Amino acid sequence: MLVEAEKVIAVDTDLTEDHYRSLTERVPAAFWYERALHELSGITPLGHPRLDPLLLPSEATTHPPRPGGAPARTEGLTPAELKGPTDVSGYGMFTIPHGPVRSGVFESVEYLIETPGEDIPHLNIRPHYKHRGIAKAFEGLTVDDGVLVAERVEGISGVAHALAFCHAVEALAGLTIDEHTGLVRVVYAELERIANHLDVAMRLCDAAGLAVATARFGWHKERVMRLTSGLCGSRFGRGVIVPGGVASRHAQPEPGWAQLDHDLMRLRRDVEADARVLMRTASFLDRLRTTGILQPDLARRWGALGPVGRASGVDDDHRRVRPYDGYRQLDVPAVDSGAGDAQARLAVRWQEISAAFDLLHAAIPTLAGQPVAAPAATRAFTVPDGRGFGVAEAAQGEALHSVEIRDGLVVRCFARSASLHNLALFHDVFHGDIFTDFPFIEASFGLSIAGAAM
């Protein structure tokens, strides 16, 4: 039986069984999620169009014991299946395994590119090389230890995932965050957003062979990470976000908020000057314009997240639509873009960088002028048994954590990154593009393979 309400579709099934009716036909975005569920639990979505391996090595998949005490089982694949599927056939077609090891600094992922030589009519994605067993790592932890794992779900968005985990715990415990603590959270989240978007700009410049621009945006990203490290001792903002608020030692950082605001003004001036030069470089824009178009209707049907969705006209920014923490006190602007190509995705990121600086300049003076109250995290609280859902807007889009607590411990946590959700769309943006467009399209998506593979 399917129950549908407020865009949530649930499956009511007997958990002693190892199957249910697939949702993919009604909700296309469930396609990868059901593949992941099948691999990690052994539960089969009947009628699913394609249950190829996704998150686990394809040589063999060992499922954990199923509900009702059924023993674990192992599925082996035939040699033909190990080679990967073939979706496009015909004279002159062949498959190029691109990765998992590539020249340069790239995450391990294998793209099976089906091509007649230049065009890319289809590709399959195998991200399992980065699978780290994140879901199992949460089990049995206290919520204080669970946030340490949450920060590592997707390392480049550790602040956002820590926020999503903490929001789930805080919802269960009925905790509210005070104004000062909420703004501290905003500062770290926006610094992380700027660093991620600058990384995308740097990688696009590198794909175009623009050595000076690559170095400039790499240096700007480094400046952001050094500012973050100067605030909390971690370049990735780890150890700041904790259930109930922020760690007390980070409520009033050294050398202080005023110095941070001054440093950010200098950084903003330099970033915007270099961005203006880059976006007037014809040879660069020629590689982005009409490259890797994600059609708006597909983006809407799939519910594309973050800059990938906003560049195709799908804007569902949690900071603005469903504000949390300090964003309730701030004005998060809407982003206006809809061309859907690599240039539009970069344009969205420039707008978000500008908005992030505005948010920081609004939050920091308020923090500097407030006396520091006892952070909410210093208050003892009890998390009741149950399941909580938490979200946060990462640089890649919505980070979602579903956390189940029993006797004060995490029974299970499913951490969904925007990278997992959006990477499935990577199949669908190569119409009319050629092999040399590949690095531009990949960089413009700005996703984390580790965040997808978990």
C-alpha positions in Angstrom: 0.0 0.0 0.0 1.2 3.5 -0.8 0.4 6.4 1.4 1.0 9.8 -0.2 0.8 13.1 1.7 2.8 16.4 1.4 5.1 14.9 -1.2 6.0 12.0 1.1 5.4 8.5 -0.2 5.7 5.6 2.2 5.6 1.9 1.7 3.6 -0.2 4.2 5.0 -3.7 4.0 5.6 -6.8 6.2 9.2 -6.4 7.3 9.6 -10.2 7.6 9.5 -10.2 3.8 12.5 -9.3 1.7 10.7 -7.3 -0.9 8.2 -4.5 -1.6 6.8 -2.8 -4.7 9.3 -0.4 -6.3 8.6 3.3 -6.1 10.8 4.2 -9.0 7.9 4.1 -11.6 6.0 6.8 -9.6 9.0 8.7 -8.2 11.9 8.5 -10.7 14.3 10.0 -8.2 14.0 6.8 -6.1 16.0 5.0 -8.8 19.4 5.2 -7.0 18.0 5.1 -3.5 16.3 1.7 -4.1 19.5 0.4 -5.6 21.3 1.4 -2.5 18.6 -0.1 -0.3 18.9 -3.4 -2.1 22.6 -3.5 -1.8 22.9 -2.5 1.9 19.9 -4.4 3.3 19.0 -7.2 0.8 15.4 -5.8 0.5 14.3 -6.1 -3.2 12.2 -3.4 -4.8 10.0 -5.5 -7.1 9.7 -4.0 -10.6 12.7 -1.8 -10.3 14.1 -1.3 -13.8 17.8 -1.9 -12.9 19.4 -3.3 -9.8 23.0 -3.0 -10.8 25.6 -2.6 -8.1 26.1 1.0 -7.0 27.6 1.5 -3.6 29.4 -1.8 -3.0 32.1 -3.6 -5.0 30.4 -5.5 -7.7 32.4 -8.8 -7.2 30.0 -9.8 -4.4 27.4 -8.2 -2.2 26.9 -9.5 1.3 23.7 -8.4 2.9 23.2 -8.2 6.6 20.7 -10.4 8.5 17.2 -9.5 7.5 14.3 -8.6 9.8 12.8 -11.7 11.4 16.2 -13.4 11.9 16.8 -14.5 8.3 20.5 -15.2 7.8 22.9 -13.0 5.8 23.3 -14.0 2.2 25.8 -13.2 -0.5 25.0 -12.5 -4.1 27.6 -13.2 -6.8 27.6 -11.7 -10.3 28.4 -13.4 -13.5 31.5 -12.4 -15.5 29.3 -10.6 -18.0 27.6 -8.6 -15.2 31.0 -7.6 -13.8 31.9 -5.9 -17.0 29.0 -3.6 -16.6 25.8 -3.1 -18.6 25.6 -2.0 -22.2 22.9 0.5 -23.1 23.9 1.7 -26.5 24.7 -0.7 -29.3 25.5 -0.5 -33.0 28.3 -0.3 -35.4 31.5 1.3 -34.0 30.2 1.6 -30.4 32.6 0.7 -27.6 32.9 1.3 -23.9 35.7 3.3 -22.3 36.3 2.7 -18.5 37.2 6.3 -17.4 38.7 5.9 -13.9 38.7 5.0 -11.1 42.4 6.2 -11.3 42.8 9.3 -13.4 45.6 11.9 -14.0 45.4 14.7 -11.5 43.7 14.9 -8.1 40.3 13.3 -8.5 38.2 11.1 -6.3 38.0 7.5 -7.2 35.0 6.9 -9.5 34.6 4.8 -12.6 32.6 6.2 -15.6 31.7 3.6 -18.2 31.4 5.8 -21.3 29.6 4.3 -24.3 30.8 6.1 -27.3 31.5 5.8 -31.1 34.6 7.9 -30.6 33.7 11.5 -29.7 30.0 11.8 -28.8 28.8 10.5 -25.4 25.4 9.0 -25.9 25.4 7.2 -22.5 27.5 6.5 -19.5 27.2 4.5 -16.3 28.6 5.5 -12.9 30.3 3.3 -10.4 31.1 5.3 -7.2 31.7 2.3 -4.9 35.4 2.8 -4.7 34.7 5.5 -2.1 32.3 3.5 0.0 33.3 3.7 3.7 30.4 2.1 5.5 29.1 5.3 6.9 25.7 4.0 7.9 27.3 1.2 10.0 29.7 3.6 11.6 26.8 5.5 13.2 25.4 2.4 14.9 25.8 2.3 18.7 27.2 5.7 19.1 26.1 8.4 21.5 24.8 11.6 19.8 28.0 13.4 20.8 30.1 10.8 19.0 27.6 10.6 16.1 28.2 14.1 15.1 31.9 13.2 14.5 30.8 10.7 11.9 28.3 13.1 10.4 31.2 15.6 9.8 32.9 12.9 7.7 29.9 11.8 5.6 31.1 14.3 3.0 34.3 16.0 4.2 34.0 19.1 2.1 30.6 19.8 3.6 31.3 18.6 7.1 29.6 21.6 8.7 26.4 21.1 6.7 26.2 17.4 7.6 26.9 18.1 11.2 24.1 20.6 11.2 21.7 18.1 9.5 22.5 15.5 12.1 22.2 17.9 15.0 18.9 19.2 13.7 17.5 15.7 13.7 18.7 15.1 17.3 17.4 18.6 18.4 14.0 17.9 16.9 13.7 14.7 18.9 14.8 16.4 22.1 12.7 19.5 21.6 15.7 21.8 21.8 15.7 25.4 20.5 18.9 27.3 19.6 19.5 30.8 20.9 20.2 33.7 18.6 23.9 33.9 19.2 24.5 30.2 18.7 22.4 30.2 15.5 24.5 33.0 14.0 27.7 31.2 14.9 26.4 28.2 12.9 25.7 30.5 10.0 29.2 31.8 9.9 30.8 28.4 9.6 28.2 27.2 7.1 28.8 30.2 4.8 32.5 30.0 5.0 32.2 26.3 3.9 29.9 27.3 1.1 32.4 29.9 -0.3 35.3 27.5 -0.1 33.3 24.8 -2.1 32.2 27.2 -4.8 35.7 28.6 -5.2 36.9 25.0 -5.6 34.4 24.5 -8.5 35.7 27.7 -10.2 39.3 26.5 -9.8 38.5 23.2 -11.4 36.7 24.7 -14.3 39.7 27.0 -14.9 42.0 24.0 -14.7 39.9 22.1 -17.3 40.3 25.2 -19.6 44.0 25.3 -19.1 43.9 28.8 -17.5 46.9 28.4 -15.2 46.8 31.9 -13.6 43.1 31.7 -13.0 43.4 28.2 -11.5 46.1 29.5 -9.1 44.2 32.6 -8.2 41.0 30.8 -7.2 42.9 28.0 -5.5 44.6 30.7 -3.4 41.3 32.3 -2.6 39.9 29.0 -1.5 43.0 28.5 0.7 42.4 31.9 2.3 38.9 30.9 3.3 40.1 27.6 4.8 42.8 29.4 6.7 40.2 31.8 8.1 38.1 28.9 9.2 41.2 27.2 10.8 42.0 30.5 12.6 38.5 30.5 14.1 38.3 26.9 15.3 41.5 25.1 14.7 40.2 23.0 11.8 40.3 23.9 8.1 37.0 22.0 7.6 35.2 23.6 10.6 35.2 20.3 12.6 34.4 20.3 16.2 32.2 23.4 16.2 28.7 22.1 15.6 27.4 19.9 18.4 24.0 18.7 19.4 22.3 21.5 21.2 24.4 24.4 19.8 28.1 24.9 19.3 31.1 23.9 21.3 31.5 26.5 24.1 35.1 27.3 23.1 33.9 28.4 19.7 31.1 30.8 20.8 33.6 33.7 20.9 36.6 32.8 18.8 40.0 34.5 18.7 41.2 36.9 17.3 37.5 37.9 17.3 34.7 38.7 15.0 35.8 42.2 14.0 39.1 40.9 12.5 37.2 38.2 10.6 34.9 40.8 9.1 37.9 42.9 8.0 39.6 39.8 6.4 36.4 38.8 4.6 36.0 42.3 3.1 39.5 42.0 1.6 38.8 38.5 0.4 35.5 39.5 -1.2 37.2 42.4 -3.1 39.8 40.0 -4.6 37.4 37.2 -5.4 35.0 39.5 -7.2 37.8 41.2 -9.2 39.1 37.9 -10.4 35.6 36.6 -11.2 34.9 39.6 -13.4 38.1 39.0 -15.4 37.3 35.3 -15.8 33.7 35.9 -16.9 35.0 38.2 -19.7 37.4 35.5 -21.0 35.9 34.4 -24.3 37.9 31.1 -24.6 36.6 30.1 -21.1 33.0 31.0 -21.7 33.0 29.2 -25.0 33.7 25.9 -23.2 30.8 26.4 -20.7 28.0 27.9 -22.8 25.5 25.2 -23.9 27.7 22.5 -22.4 26.1 19.8 -20.2 22.6 21.2 -20.3 20.2 19.8 -17.6 16.8 20.3 -19.0 14.4 22.2 -16.6 11.6 19.6 -16.9 14.0 16.8 -15.9 15.4 18.9 -13.1 11.9 19.5 -11.8 10.8 15.8 -12.1 14.0 14.7 -10.3 14.0 17.5 -7.7 17.5 18.5 -8.5 19.3 20.1 -5.6 21.6 23.0 -4.9 23.3 24.9 -7.7 22.6 22.1 -10.1 18.9 22.5 -9.6 18.9 26.3 -9.4 20.8 26.6 -12.7 17.9 24.7 -14.3 15.1 26.7 -12.6 14.5 24.5 -9.5 15.1 26.6 -6.4 14.4 25.0 -3.1 17.0 26.6 -0.8 16.3 25.5 2.8 18.0 28.6 4.1 15.2 30.7 2.6 12.2 28.4 2.1 12.5 26.6 5.5 15.0 28.7 7.4 16.8 27.3 10.4 19.3 28.5 13.1 20.5 32.1 12.4 19.0 32.1 8.9 15.7 33.0 10.5 17.2 36.4 11.3 18.8 37.0 7.9 17.6 37.6 4.3 18.7 34.9 1.9 18.2 36.1 -1.6 16.7 33.9 -4.4 19.1 32.9 -7.2 18.0 33.8 -10.7 19.2 31.4 -13.4 17.7 28.8 -15.6 19.8 28.1 -18.7 20.8 24.7 -17.2 24.3 24.5 -18.8 27.8 24.6 -17.1 27.9 28.4 -17.4 24.6 28.7 -15.6 25.8 26.5 -12.8 28.9 28.7 -12.4 26.8 31.8 -12.5 24.7 30.4 -9.6 27.8 29.9 -7.6 29.0 33.4 -8.2 25.6 34.6 -6.9 25.8 32.4 -3.9 29.3 33.5 -3.1 28.2 37.1 -3.1 25.1 36.2 -1.0 27.4 34.3 1.5 29.6 37.4 1.9 26.4 39.5 2.5 25.1 37.0 5.1 28.5 37.0 6.9 28.7 40.8 6.9 25.2 40.8 8.4 25.8 38.1 11.0 29.3 39.1 12.3 28.5 42.6 13.5 25.6 41.2 15.5 27.8 38.5 17.0 30.5 41.1 17.9 28.0 43.3 19.6 26.3 40.6 21.7 27.5 39.3 25.1 28.1 35.6 24.9 25.5 33.7 26.8 26.0 30.1 27.9 25.9 28.1 24.6 22.9 25.8 24.4 25.3 22.9 24.0 26.5 23.3 27.6 23.0 22.4 28.9 22.4 18.8 29.8 19.5 17.2 27.8 18.0 13.8 27.1 17.2 12.5 23.7 14.0 10.4 23.8 13.6 7.2 21.7 12.3 7.8 18.3 13.3 9.0 14.8 14.2 12.5 13.9 14.8 14.2 10.5 17.3 17.0 10.0 18.2 19.1 7.0 20.8 21.7 6.1 21.6 23.5 2.9 25.2 22.4 1.9 27.1 24.0 -0.9 26.0 21.0 -3.1 22.3 21.2 -1.9 20.2 19.6 0.7 21.9 17.4 3.2 19.3 15.1 4.9 19.8 12.9 8.0 17.3 10.4 9.3 18.4 9.5 12.8 16.8 6.7 15.0 17.6 6.8 18.7 17.1 4.1 21.3 18.3 4.2 24.9 20.3 7.3 24.2 22.3 5.6 21.3 22.1 5.9 17.5 20.4 2.7 16.2 20.7 3.8 12.6 21.3 7.0 10.6 20.8 7.4 6.9 22.8 10.4 5.8 21.7 11.6 2.3 24.0 14.0 0.6 23.0 16.2 -2.4 25.9 14.5 -4.2 24.1 11.1 -4.1 20.9 12.7 -5.3 22.4 14.8 -8.1 25.1 12.4 -9.4 22.4 10.2 -11.0 21.6 13.2 -13.2 25.1 13.1 -14.6 23.9 10.4 -17.1 21.5 12.8 -18.7 23.4 16.0 -19.6 25.7 14.8 -22.4 23.3 15.1 -25.4 25.3 16.8 -28.1 28.5 17.0 -26.0 31.8 15.4 -26.8 34.6 13.8 -24.8 36.6 17.0 -24.3 33.5 18.5 -22.6 33.6 15.9 -19.9 35.9 17.7 -17.4 33.8 20.9 -17.7 30.5 19.1 -17.0 32.0 17.1 -14.1 33.5 20.2 -12.5 30.4 22.2 -13.0 28.3 19.7 -11.0 30.6 20.3 -8.0 29.8 17.0 -6.3 31.6 14.8 -3.9 32.0 11.1 -4.8 32.7 10.2 -1.2 29.4 11.9 -0.3 27.6 9.9 -2.9 29.2 6.5 -2.0 29.0 6.9 1.8 
